[in-house]
Amino acid sequence: MSSDAGNQGGKGLRLSGAALVVSNLAIAGSQWVLLWFYAVLGGAAVVGEYSLAIALTTPIFIILDLSLRNVYVTNQREAPFASYLVIRLFTCLAATLILVIIAAFGILNVWLLLFIGLSRSSQAVLDLAFGDLQKNFRIGKIAVASLLNSAVTIVFGAGIYYLTKSVELSLLGIFVGGALTSLVVIIPILKSGGAAASGKEVWHRHAGHIIRKGLPSGLAYGSVSLLTYLPIYFLGAHSSQSDVGLFTALAYFMTFANIFYNSVQQVTIGSYVAAYKADGMSGLSRYARRLSIPMMGVGLLSGGLLVAIGAPAMELVYGTAFVPPFPVLVPMAAALVLLPVLYLAGGVMLTLNKYDSQLVIGVISLAVTCGIALLLGRDFGLFEASMIVLAGTTVRAILGAVVSVRALKKASSQ
């Protein structure tokens, strides 16, 4: 296969790739709609309580997710989809049980944690199903399924909260959306040839290999998740739930940016792999450099817009209680500018199956950022929270760039 053929295949994915970006943003948007309902109808304190629960539960699920979607798409040793599905179901059950145990200590409301666990589980299963569609370049079907998931989430979740003012019950919208869409997507996959595997085959032939490949990546993304929620942990310890709620609303700028770049990575990872298979490291390097120009442009644009209109945009959307001071916006904007570097380096590392490197980068970034947060002391507020977002993003960007560039140069010199 030539690099030109790989490029033509990449061009053929542009329309469906754009649809995937829009649909992934729609999924995040549907969950943001719920948060907006909490903010407008419940206030900053309600958003703060919900955000603390999400900050506690998300890293647990991400670690136990084992990054199975990325492993399924990029792993050089083939295994049936059913093997990955069985592992994903077990890890979702384990994560939900951990949340119930945590709730027993009275840290947070047991029903809130349980419903978050159920909603996360349905979305995790759906995400794995999207991996099969992604691997087979059926990106358009991912877009349609994502939009269906988003519509059900909004209708059920926002409707239930409007009627009951119950955050716990509103999370049923996310659960129902993920569960229904998962059935629509997974049933055809399991009926297709070669998708099924016996229970013995799953555990004797594939499970160990999949878990060994996925664990470093899951821990890596888990460390990144902890890094993401570190400001909320410290705000929860040193500030009010209202500050937590305000910062959560502000952090959605980063959330949507991450969703966008992650969508781009999902669309382009097949082209990364195709370029590598066709022309080795030189082809991979050329593709990464070509992709870096538009991605860095988006980073600069998003950072500039946050500085220019971030405060009035938040006041317009959430109300006067959610307007951040201008100095809080500047570090967050700088982090937005750096985000593309993380995903460009991540595409290279995924292609080369450098899952261990991602783990090392995540752990180092978490340790450094946590140290900075501790040095900031008890006067930890919104500005300090924004600063450690920038610190974590900077460390990850530098380390990711160093690892990926060194890998490409080392292979090119051999």
Phi, psi and chi 1 to 4 in degrees:
 res  aa     phi    psi   chi1   chi2   chi3   chi4
   1 MET       -  128.6  175.7  179.6  177.1      -
   2 SER   -85.8  162.9   68.2      -      -      -
   3 SER   -66.4  -30.7   58.9      -      -      -
   4 ASP   -63.1  -38.7  -71.2  -20.5      -      -
   5 ALA   -64.7  -39.9      -      -      -      -
   6 GLY   -63.9  -38.0      -      -      -      -
   7 ASN   -66.4  -39.2  -69.2  -21.7      -      -
   8 GLN   -64.7  -38.6  -71.2  172.9    1.5      -
   9 GLY   -63.1  -38.5      -      -      -      -
  10 GLY   -64.9  -38.9      -      -      -      -
  11 LYS   -65.1  -34.4  -68.9  177.2 -178.6  177.6
  12 GLY   -66.4  -19.3      -      -      -      -
  13 LEU   -92.6    0.4  -70.1  175.0      -      -
  14 ARG   -60.7  -47.0  -77.4  179.5 -180.0  173.6
  15 LEU   -64.7  -49.8 -177.0   59.1      -      -
  16 SER   -68.1  -31.4   57.1      -      -      -
  17 GLY   -64.5  -42.2      -      -      -      -
  18 ALA   -61.9  -38.5      -      -      -      -
  19 ALA   -63.9  -37.0      -      -      -      -
  20 LEU   -66.0  -42.1  176.3   59.8      -      -
  21 VAL   -59.4  -47.1  172.1      -      -      -
  22 VAL   -61.9  -42.6  171.1      -      -      -
  23 SER   -69.8  -38.2   63.6      -      -      -
  24 ASN   -65.1  -40.0  -81.5   -2.0      -      -
  25 LEU   -64.1  -32.9  -71.2  172.3      -      -
  26 ALA   -66.8  -37.3      -      -      -      -
  27 ILE   -62.9  -48.6  -69.5  177.0      -      -
  28 ALA   -62.5  -36.9      -      -      -      -
  29 GLY   -65.0  -37.3      -      -      -      -
  30 SER   -65.1  -36.9   64.4      -      -      -
  31 GLN   -73.9  -31.1  -62.8  179.5   21.4      -
  32 TRP   -66.6  -36.0  172.0   82.1      -      -
  33 VAL   -57.5  -41.1  167.6      -      -      -
  34 LEU   -61.8  -45.5  -67.2 -177.0      -      -
  35 LEU   -62.0  -38.2 -176.4  134.3      -      -
  36 TRP   -63.7  -40.2  179.7   78.0      -      -
  37 PHE   -61.6  -42.3  -94.4   75.3      -      -
  38 TYR   -60.9  -40.7  -57.3  155.6      -      -
  39 ALA   -68.1  -47.3      -      -      -      -
  40 VAL   -73.8  -41.8  172.8      -      -      -
  41 LEU   -93.3  -22.9  -59.4  178.9      -      -
  42 GLY  -112.4  -30.6      -      -      -      -
  43 GLY   101.7  174.6      -      -      -      -
  44 ALA   -64.7  -33.7      -      -      -      -
  45 ALA   -65.5  -39.1      -      -      -      -
  46 VAL   -64.7  -43.4  171.8      -      -      -
  47 VAL   -60.9  -38.9  175.2      -      -      -
  48 GLY   -63.1  -44.5      -      -      -      -
  49 GLU   -63.4  -44.2 -179.2 -175.3   12.3      -
  50 TYR   -62.7  -42.0  170.4   71.9      -      -
  51 SER   -65.5  -38.5  -58.6      -      -      -
  52 LEU   -63.8  -38.7  -73.1  170.7      -      -
  53 ALA   -66.2  -42.2      -      -      -      -
  54 ILE   -64.1  -40.6  -68.5  -67.9      -      -
  55 ALA   -64.0  -30.9      -      -      -      -
  56 LEU   -77.7  -40.3  176.1   64.7      -      -
  57 THR   -85.2  -34.1   58.0      -      -      -
  58 THR   -60.7  -48.4  -60.1      -      -      -
  59 PRO   -59.1  -34.7  -24.6   35.2      -      -
  60 ILE   -62.3  -46.6  -64.8  171.1      -      -
  61 PHE   -67.8  -39.8  -93.6   88.5      -      -
  62 ILE   -65.7  -41.1  -71.9 -180.0      -      -
  63 ILE   -62.4  -46.3  -69.1  171.2      -      -
  64 LEU   -77.5  -13.7  -69.3  176.1      -      -
  65 ASP   -63.9  -26.2  -86.0   -6.7      -      -
  66 LEU    59.9   19.8  -58.0  178.5      -      -
  67 SER    49.3   40.4 -168.2      -      -      -
  68 LEU   -62.8  -31.6  -70.8 -175.7      -      -
  69 ARG   -63.5  -47.5  175.8  172.7  175.1  173.2
  70 ASN   -65.2  -40.1  -76.4  -27.8      -      -
  71 VAL   -63.5  -43.0  174.7      -      -      -
  72 TYR   -60.5  -40.5 -178.9   68.8      -      -
  73 VAL   -76.4  -37.3  173.0      -      -      -
  74 THR  -106.4  -14.3   62.4      -      -      -
  75 ASN   -62.0  131.3 -167.4    7.2      -      -
  76 GLN   -79.8  -10.3  -64.2  169.7    8.0      -
  77 ARG  -105.1  119.1  172.8  175.3  162.0 -178.9
  78 GLU   -72.4  143.9  -68.1  -69.7  -28.3      -
  79 ALA  -148.6  147.5      -      -      -      -
  80 PRO   -61.9  150.0  -19.0   31.0      -      -
  81 PHE   -56.9  -37.7  172.8   78.9      -      -
  82 ALA   -59.7  -31.4      -      -      -      -
  83 SER   -62.4  -45.3  -58.6      -      -      -
  84 TYR   -66.0  -39.0  -71.2   85.3      -      -
  85 LEU   -63.8  -44.1  178.7   59.4      -      -
  86 VAL   -60.6  -44.5  169.6      -      -      -
  87 ILE   -63.1  -43.0  -64.7  170.0      -      -
  88 ARG   -61.6  -41.1  173.5   54.7   54.6   88.3
  89 LEU   -63.9  -42.1  -68.5  172.5      -      -
  90 PHE   -65.1  -41.5  -88.7  104.9      -      -
  91 THR   -69.2  -34.7   57.7      -      -      -
  92 CYS   -64.8  -40.9  -73.2      -      -      -
  93 LEU   -63.6  -42.5  176.6   61.1      -      -
  94 ALA   -62.8  -43.1      -      -      -      -
  95 ALA   -63.9  -41.9      -      -      -      -
  96 THR   -65.0  -39.9  -56.7      -      -      -
  97 LEU   -63.6  -38.4  -71.1  175.7      -      -
  98 ILE   -61.5  -40.3  -69.5  172.1      -      -
  99 LEU   -63.7  -40.9  -64.1 -175.1      -      -
 100 VAL   -63.4  -40.2  173.0      -      -      -
 101 ILE   -64.6  -42.8  -67.8  171.2      -      -
 102 ILE   -60.7  -42.4  -68.7  173.3      -      -
 103 ALA   -62.4  -28.8      -      -      -      -
 104 ALA   -63.0  -22.6      -      -      -      -
 105 PHE   -85.7    1.6  -69.3   93.3      -      -
 106 GLY    75.9   18.5      -      -      -      -
 107 ILE   -69.0  -44.2  -62.1  175.5      -      -
 108 LEU  -144.1  167.6  -77.3  169.9      -      -
 109 ASN   -58.8  127.9 -177.1  -71.8      -      -
 110 VAL   -62.7  -38.1   61.8      -      -      -
 111 TRP   -69.5  -36.6  -67.9  109.1      -      -
 112 LEU   -63.2  -46.1  179.0   58.5      -      -
 113 LEU   -65.7  -40.1  -68.7  177.8      -      -
 114 LEU   -64.8  -44.8  179.7   59.8      -      -
 115 PHE   -68.7  -34.4  -81.9  107.2      -      -
 116 ILE   -63.9  -40.7  -72.5  176.9      -      -
 117 GLY   -60.4  -43.5      -      -      -      -
 118 LEU   -64.6  -43.3  -69.5  173.7      -      -
 119 SER   -66.7  -40.5   64.5      -      -      -
 120 ARG   -64.9  -37.3  -71.3  -68.1  -49.7 -135.1
 121 SER   -63.3  -46.0  -64.9      -      -      -
 122 SER   -64.8  -37.9   68.3      -      -      -
 123 GLN   -70.0  -33.3  -64.4  -64.0  -40.1      -
 124 ALA   -67.2  -41.5      -      -      -      -
 125 VAL   -64.0  -42.3  171.6      -      -      -
 126 LEU   -62.9  -40.9  177.4   60.3      -      -
 127 ASP   -60.4  -41.3 -177.8   69.2      -      -
 128 LEU   -64.5  -41.3  178.2   61.5      -      -
 129 ALA   -60.3  -38.2      -      -      -      -
 130 PHE   -62.0  -29.1  -75.1  169.0      -      -
 131 GLY   -60.8  -38.9      -      -      -      -
 132 ASP   -66.5  -42.3 -175.1   83.2      -      -
 133 LEU   -64.0  -40.1  -60.7  179.7      -      -
 134 GLN   -63.6  -44.1  178.1 -175.1  -12.9      -
 135 LYS   -62.6  -31.7 -172.0  173.6 -176.5  177.0
 136 ASN   -98.5   14.7  -68.0  -73.1      -      -
 137 PHE    59.7   31.6  -63.9   99.1      -      -
 138 ARG   -99.2   58.5  -69.6  179.8  -72.2  178.2
 139 ILE   -65.8  -34.9  -52.4  -64.2      -      -
 140 GLY   -59.2  -37.7      -      -      -      -
 141 LYS   -67.5  -32.5  -69.4 -173.4  177.3 -178.9
 142 ILE   -62.7  -42.6  -63.1  178.4      -      -
 143 ALA   -61.3  -46.7      -      -      -      -
 144 VAL   -62.8  -45.6  173.3      -      -      -
 145 ALA   -64.6  -37.9      -      -      -      -
 146 SER   -64.1  -41.6  -61.9      -      -      -
 147 LEU   -66.3  -37.0  -67.9  171.7      -      -
 148 LEU   -62.6  -45.5  171.2   63.5      -      -
 149 ASN   -58.4  -44.6  178.4   40.4      -      -
 150 SER   -64.5  -42.5  -58.4      -      -      -
 151 ALA   -63.3  -44.8      -      -      -      -
 152 VAL   -64.6  -41.3  175.2      -      -      -
 153 THR   -59.2  -46.2  -65.2      -      -      -
 154 ILE   -66.9  -47.4  -68.4  174.7      -      -
 155 VAL   -60.9  -49.9  170.7      -      -      -
 156 PHE   -73.6  -52.0  -83.3   80.8      -      -
 157 GLY   -64.7  -55.3      -      -      -      -
 158 ALA   -65.4  -38.6      -      -      -      -
 159 GLY   -62.3  -43.7      -      -      -      -
 160 ILE   -65.4  -41.5  -69.5  172.7      -      -
 161 TYR   -67.3  -38.5 -173.2   74.0      -      -
 162 TYR   -60.8  -37.4 -180.0   78.6      -      -
 163 LEU   -82.7  -35.7  -66.0  172.9      -      -
 164 THR  -111.6  -19.4   67.1      -      -      -
 165 LYS    57.6   27.4  -57.0  -58.3 -175.8  -66.8
 166 SER  -106.5  115.6  169.8      -      -      -
 167 VAL   -63.0  -42.2  172.8      -      -      -
 168 GLU   -59.0  -49.2  -65.8   86.5   -9.6      -
 169 LEU   -67.6  -33.3  -68.0  178.4      -      -
 170 SER   -65.4  -25.5   68.8      -      -      -
 171 LEU   -67.8  -14.6  -67.9  171.6      -      -
 172 LEU   -59.9  -28.0  -77.4  173.9      -      -
 173 GLY   -61.6  -43.6      -      -      -      -
 174 ILE   -65.9  -41.8  -58.6  177.0      -      -
 175 PHE   -62.7  -48.5  170.0   73.4      -      -
 176 VAL   -64.4  -41.7  172.0      -      -      -
 177 GLY   -59.6  -47.1      -      -      -      -
 178 GLY   -67.4  -40.8      -      -      -      -
 179 ALA   -65.9  -47.6      -      -      -      -
 180 LEU   -63.9  -44.5  -70.8  177.5      -      -
 181 THR   -67.6  -35.8  -46.6      -      -      -
 182 SER   -60.3  -42.9  -65.2      -      -      -
 183 LEU   -62.7  -42.2  -70.8  174.3      -      -
 184 VAL   -62.2  -37.8  170.4      -      -      -
 185 VAL   -84.9  -42.8  176.3      -      -      -
 186 ILE   -75.0  -37.3  -72.6  176.6      -      -
 187 ILE   -56.3  -47.1  -70.6  175.3      -      -
 188 PRO   -64.2  -33.5  -22.6   33.9      -      -
 189 ILE   -64.2  -45.6  -66.3  173.7      -      -
 190 LEU   -69.1  -26.3  -66.3  178.6      -      -
 191 LYS   -80.7  -16.5  -73.4 -177.8  176.6  179.7
 192 SER   -74.6  159.4   65.0      -      -      -
 193 GLY   -64.7  135.7      -      -      -      -
 194 GLY    78.6    2.5      -      -      -      -
 195 ALA   -83.8  -26.1      -      -      -      -
 196 ALA   -86.8  157.8      -      -      -      -
 197 ALA  -150.7  143.8      -      -      -      -
 198 SER   -72.9  160.4   67.0      -      -      -
 199 GLY   -59.0  -40.0      -      -      -      -
 200 LYS   -64.3  -40.9 -179.2 -179.8  -67.8 -173.0
 201 GLU   -65.7  -39.2 -177.1 -177.2   13.8      -
 202 VAL   -56.5  -50.3  168.1      -      -      -
 203 TRP   -84.6  -33.3  -65.9  111.1      -      -
 204 HIS   -83.1  -32.9  -71.5 -173.8      -      -
 205 ARG  -105.1  -34.6  -70.6 -168.1   54.8 -165.0
 206 HIS  -118.3  -34.1  -57.8  -60.6      -      -
 207 ALA   -59.5  -46.9      -      -      -      -
 208 GLY   -60.1  -44.8      -      -      -      -
 209 HIS   -64.4  -44.6  172.3   76.1      -      -
 210 ILE   -62.7  -44.4  -67.4  170.1      -      -
 211 ILE   -65.9  -40.3  -68.0  171.5      -      -
 212 ARG   -62.7  -38.3  -76.7 -166.5  -59.6  -87.2
 213 LYS   -72.7  -38.1  -74.9  -68.3 -175.7 -179.9
 214 GLY   -82.2  -28.1      -      -      -      -
 215 LEU   -61.2  -48.0 -174.1   57.9      -      -
 216 PRO   -59.7  -41.4  -22.4   33.7      -      -
 217 SER   -68.8  -39.4 -170.3      -      -      -
 218 GLY   -62.7  -42.9      -      -      -      -
 219 LEU   -64.6  -36.5  -70.3  170.2      -      -
 220 ALA   -63.5  -49.9      -      -      -      -
 221 TYR   -67.4  -31.1  -76.9  107.1      -      -
 222 GLY   -64.0  -41.1      -      -      -      -
 223 SER   -65.2  -36.4   64.6      -      -      -
 224 VAL   -66.0  -38.6  170.9      -      -      -
 225 SER   -63.8  -44.3  177.6      -      -      -
 226 LEU   -59.4  -40.1  -72.4  169.1      -      -
 227 LEU   -62.3  -40.8 -174.1   61.7      -      -
 228 THR   -62.9  -40.3  -59.9      -      -      -
 229 TYR   -92.8    0.2  -70.4  109.5      -      -
 230 LEU   -55.1  -43.5 -160.4   62.2      -      -
 231 PRO   -59.4  -36.5  -21.1   32.3      -      -
 232 ILE   -69.5  -38.7  -68.3  178.2      -      -
 233 TYR   -59.1  -46.3  -61.1  147.6      -      -
 234 PHE   -72.6  -36.9  -82.4   86.1      -      -
 235 LEU   -64.7  -39.9  -82.0  174.6      -      -
 236 GLY   -62.5  -31.8      -      -      -      -
 237 ALA   -82.1  -32.9      -      -      -      -
 238 HIS  -116.7   -7.7  -61.6  -64.9      -      -
 239 SER  -133.2 -167.0 -168.7      -      -      -
 240 SER   -94.2  163.7   64.9      -      -      -
 241 GLN   -64.6  -27.5  -75.5 -167.4  -16.2      -
 242 SER   -65.3  -40.4  -65.8      -      -      -
 243 ASP   -64.9  -38.3  -83.4   -9.5      -      -
 244 VAL   -61.2  -43.2  173.1      -      -      -
 245 GLY   -64.5  -42.5      -      -      -      -
 246 LEU   -62.8  -45.9 -168.1  158.6      -      -
 247 PHE   -65.5  -36.5 -176.4   80.6      -      -
 248 THR   -61.4  -42.7  -60.6      -      -      -
 249 ALA   -62.7  -42.7      -      -      -      -
 250 LEU   -64.1  -40.6  173.0   62.5      -      -
 251 ALA   -66.5  -12.5      -      -      -      -
 252 TYR   -66.0  -19.8 -106.5   87.8      -      -
 253 PHE   -61.8  -44.3  -73.1  105.4      -      -
 254 MET   -67.8  -38.6  -71.3  -71.3  -70.0      -
 255 THR   -60.3  -48.6  -61.7      -      -      -
 256 PHE   -65.9  -36.0  -80.2  115.3      -      -
 257 ALA   -64.7  -43.4      -      -      -      -
 258 ASN   -62.6  -40.7  -84.5  -62.6      -      -
 259 ILE   -61.3  -42.5  -68.5  -68.9      -      -
 260 PHE   -62.2  -51.0  170.4   78.5      -      -
 261 TYR   -67.8  -34.4  -66.8  121.5      -      -
 262 ASN   -65.3  -36.8 -173.8   55.3      -      -
 263 SER   -64.3  -43.5  -59.6      -      -      -
 264 VAL   -60.1  -41.5  172.0      -      -      -
 265 GLN   -64.1  -40.5 -172.8  178.3   84.6      -
 266 GLN   -62.0  -40.4  -70.3  169.8    6.6      -
 267 VAL   -70.6  -39.5  171.8      -      -      -
 268 THR   -93.0  -10.7   58.0      -      -      -
 269 ILE   -61.3  -34.0 -167.8   64.6      -      -
 270 GLY   -63.2  -37.2      -      -      -      -
 271 SER   -72.6  -35.4  -62.6      -      -      -
 272 TYR   -54.8  -51.9  -87.6  100.8      -      -
 273 VAL   -64.2  -41.5  174.0      -      -      -
 274 ALA   -63.4  -42.2      -      -      -      -
 275 ALA   -63.9  -38.5      -      -      -      -
 276 TYR   -68.5  -43.0  176.9   59.5      -      -
 277 LYS   -67.0  -33.7  -73.2 -178.3  176.9  178.8
 278 ALA   -77.4  -46.8      -      -      -      -
 279 ASP  -129.5   16.5  -64.3  -43.4      -      -
 280 GLY    65.8 -149.5      -      -      -      -
 281 MET   -64.4  -32.8  -72.9  -64.9 -171.2      -
 282 SER   -65.5  -40.8   60.9      -      -      -
 283 GLY   -66.3  -41.3      -      -      -      -
 284 LEU   -62.4  -43.2  178.0   59.7      -      -
 285 SER   -63.3  -43.1  178.8      -      -      -
 286 ARG   -62.8  -42.2  -77.0 -163.6  -58.0  -87.8
 287 TYR   -65.7  -42.5 -175.6   77.1      -      -
 288 ALA   -63.1  -41.1      -      -      -      -
 289 ARG   -65.7  -41.7  -72.7 -161.1  -56.2  -90.8
 290 ARG   -63.7  -38.6 -173.9  165.6   70.0 -111.9
 291 LEU   -72.5  -24.8 -167.8   61.1      -      -
 292 SER   -66.8  -30.0   68.1      -      -      -
 293 ILE   -64.7  -54.9  -63.5  173.4      -      -
 294 PRO   -66.2  -34.8   21.7  -32.6      -      -
 295 MET   -67.4  -42.3  -72.8 -175.3   68.1      -
 296 MET   -66.7  -33.0  -68.1  -55.8  -60.8      -
 297 GLY   -62.6  -42.1      -      -      -      -
 298 VAL   -63.8  -39.0  172.6      -      -      -
 299 GLY   -61.4  -45.7      -      -      -      -
 300 LEU   -63.6  -41.9  -71.8  168.2      -      -
 301 LEU   -64.4  -45.3  177.7   62.2      -      -
 302 SER   -65.9  -39.6   60.6      -      -      -
 303 GLY   -64.1  -41.4      -      -      -      -
 304 GLY   -64.9  -40.1      -      -      -      -
 305 LEU   -65.6  -37.6  -73.9  174.5      -      -
 306 LEU   -62.7  -43.4 -179.9   58.2      -      -
 307 VAL   -64.2  -41.3  170.6      -      -      -
 308 ALA   -75.2  -42.4      -      -      -      -
 309 ILE  -130.1    9.8   63.8  171.7      -      -
 310 GLY   -58.8  -49.8      -      -      -      -
 311 ALA   -64.6  -51.3      -      -      -      -
 312 PRO   -63.8  -31.9   16.3  -28.5      -      -
 313 ALA   -65.4  -41.3      -      -      -      -
 314 MET   -68.0  -37.9  -70.8 -167.8   64.5      -
 315 GLU   -64.4  -40.2 -178.4  175.8   10.2      -
 316 LEU   -65.2  -41.3  175.8   65.2      -      -
 317 VAL   -81.9  -45.1  173.2      -      -      -
 318 TYR  -104.7  -27.1  -62.3  104.3      -      -
 319 GLY   112.6  172.4      -      -      -      -
 320 THR   -66.1  -24.0   55.7      -      -      -
 321 ALA   -71.0  -10.2      -      -      -      -
 322 PHE  -114.4   22.4  -74.0   84.8      -      -
 323 VAL   -91.0  117.7  179.1      -      -      -
 324 PRO   -82.3  150.7   30.5  -33.4      -      -
 325 PRO   -62.3  149.1  -20.3   31.6      -      -
 326 PHE   -56.7  -42.8  179.1   77.7      -      -
 327 PRO   -57.8  -24.9  -25.6   36.0      -      -
 328 VAL   -70.2  -28.5  176.2      -      -      -
 329 LEU   -74.3  -30.3  -64.5  174.0      -      -
 330 VAL   -64.5  -50.1  176.8      -      -      -
 331 PRO   -62.4  -36.4  -20.4   32.4      -      -
 332 MET   -64.7  -38.5 -166.5   76.3   75.0      -
 333 ALA   -65.7  -40.8      -      -      -      -
 334 ALA   -62.6  -37.9      -      -      -      -
 335 ALA   -64.3  -37.8      -      -      -      -
 336 LEU   -61.4  -37.2  -77.1  173.1      -      -
 337 VAL   -65.0  -34.2  173.3      -      -      -
 338 LEU   -83.7  -18.2  -71.0  173.2      -      -
 339 LEU   -54.4  -41.0  -91.8 -175.9      -      -
 340 PRO   -57.0  -31.6  -25.4   34.5      -      -
 341 VAL   -60.1  -39.4  179.1      -      -      -
 342 LEU   -60.5  -43.6  -51.4 -176.9      -      -
 343 TYR   -80.3  -31.1  -71.5   90.9      -      -
 344 LEU   -64.3  -46.9  -71.0  165.2      -      -
 345 ALA   -65.2  -37.8      -      -      -      -
 346 GLY   -63.6  -37.9      -      -      -      -
 347 GLY   -61.7  -41.4      -      -      -      -
 348 VAL   -65.2  -45.2  172.3      -      -      -
 349 MET   -67.7  -37.7  -72.9 -173.7  -76.6      -
 350 LEU   -64.3  -42.1  -78.0  171.7      -      -
 351 THR   -60.9  -38.7  -58.0      -      -      -
 352 LEU   -87.6    5.4  -60.7  176.1      -      -
 353 ASN    57.5   36.0  -73.8 -178.3      -      -
 354 LYS   -88.5   61.6  -73.7 -173.5  171.6  -66.1
 355 TYR   -66.3  -36.9  -53.2  120.2      -      -
 356 ASP   -63.4  -37.6  -67.8  -16.7      -      -
 357 SER   -63.1  -38.9  -63.1      -      -      -
 358 GLN   -62.4  -38.5  -69.2 -178.5  -50.0      -
 359 LEU   -64.5  -46.2  173.2   58.0      -      -
 360 VAL   -61.1  -43.8  172.0      -      -      -
 361 ILE   -61.8  -44.6  -69.9  171.3      -      -
 362 GLY   -62.5  -43.9      -      -      -      -
 363 VAL   -66.5  -44.2  170.3      -      -      -
 364 ILE   -63.0  -44.5  -67.4  174.8      -      -
 365 SER   -62.1  -42.5  -58.1      -      -      -
 366 LEU   -63.3  -44.2  177.7   61.4      -      -
 367 ALA   -63.9  -45.2      -      -      -      -
 368 VAL   -63.6  -45.9  170.6      -      -      -
 369 THR   -67.3  -39.6  -51.8      -      -      -
 370 CYS   -63.2  -39.7 -171.1      -      -      -
 371 GLY   -61.3  -42.8      -      -      -      -
 372 ILE   -62.9  -42.7  -66.2  172.5      -      -
 373 ALA   -62.0  -40.0      -      -      -      -
 374 LEU   -66.5  -36.8  -69.9  170.9      -      -
 375 LEU   -67.1  -26.0  -71.3  174.7      -      -
 376 LEU   -69.0  -19.4  -68.1  174.1      -      -
 377 GLY    79.4 -161.6      -      -      -      -
 378 ARG   -75.1  -18.9  -65.7 -178.5  176.1  -84.5
 379 ASP   -84.1   46.7  -64.2  -31.4      -      -
 380 PHE   -85.8  118.5 -166.0   94.1      -      -
 381 GLY  -133.4 -158.2      -      -      -      -
 382 LEU   -64.0  -40.9  -68.0  170.2      -      -
 383 PHE   -65.1  -43.1  176.8   74.4      -      -
 384 GLU   -63.5  -37.7  -71.2   75.1   16.0      -
 385 ALA   -62.8  -42.3      -      -      -      -
 386 SER   -66.0  -36.3 -173.9      -      -      -
 387 MET   -65.5  -38.0  -77.6  -62.9  -62.2      -
 388 ILE   -77.2  -21.5   65.5  170.9      -      -
 389 VAL   -62.1  -45.9  170.2      -      -      -
 390 LEU   -63.6  -42.4  174.6   58.9      -      -
 391 ALA   -61.3  -47.1      -      -      -      -
 392 GLY   -63.4  -42.1      -      -      -      -
 393 THR   -65.0  -39.8  -54.9      -      -      -
 394 THR   -63.8  -46.8  -58.7      -      -      -
 395 VAL   -62.4  -44.8  175.3      -      -      -
 396 ARG   -63.5  -40.2  -72.5  178.0   61.3 -154.1
 397 ALA   -65.0  -44.8      -      -      -      -
 398 ILE   -64.4  -49.3  -68.3  173.2      -      -
 399 LEU   -65.0  -42.3  -66.6  176.9      -      -
 400 GLY   -62.5  -43.1      -      -      -      -
 401 ALA   -63.5  -43.1      -      -      -      -
 402 VAL   -62.6  -47.3  168.7      -      -      -
 403 VAL   -63.9  -47.1  169.4      -      -      -
 404 SER   -68.5  -42.1   58.2      -      -      -
 405 VAL   -65.8  -41.8  169.2      -      -      -
 406 ARG   -64.1  -39.2  -73.0 -173.8   63.7 -177.1
 407 ALA   -63.1  -42.6      -      -      -      -
 408 LEU   -67.6  -42.4  -68.5  171.5      -      -
 409 LYS   -67.7  -39.8  -74.7 -175.4  175.6  180.0
 410 LYS   -62.3  -45.4 -179.1  179.1  178.6 -179.9
 411 ALA   -69.4  -34.8      -      -      -      -
 412 SER   -68.1  -29.6  -61.5      -      -      -
 413 SER   -82.3  -11.9   63.5      -      -      -
 414 GLN   -83.6      -  -68.7  176.8  -13.5      -
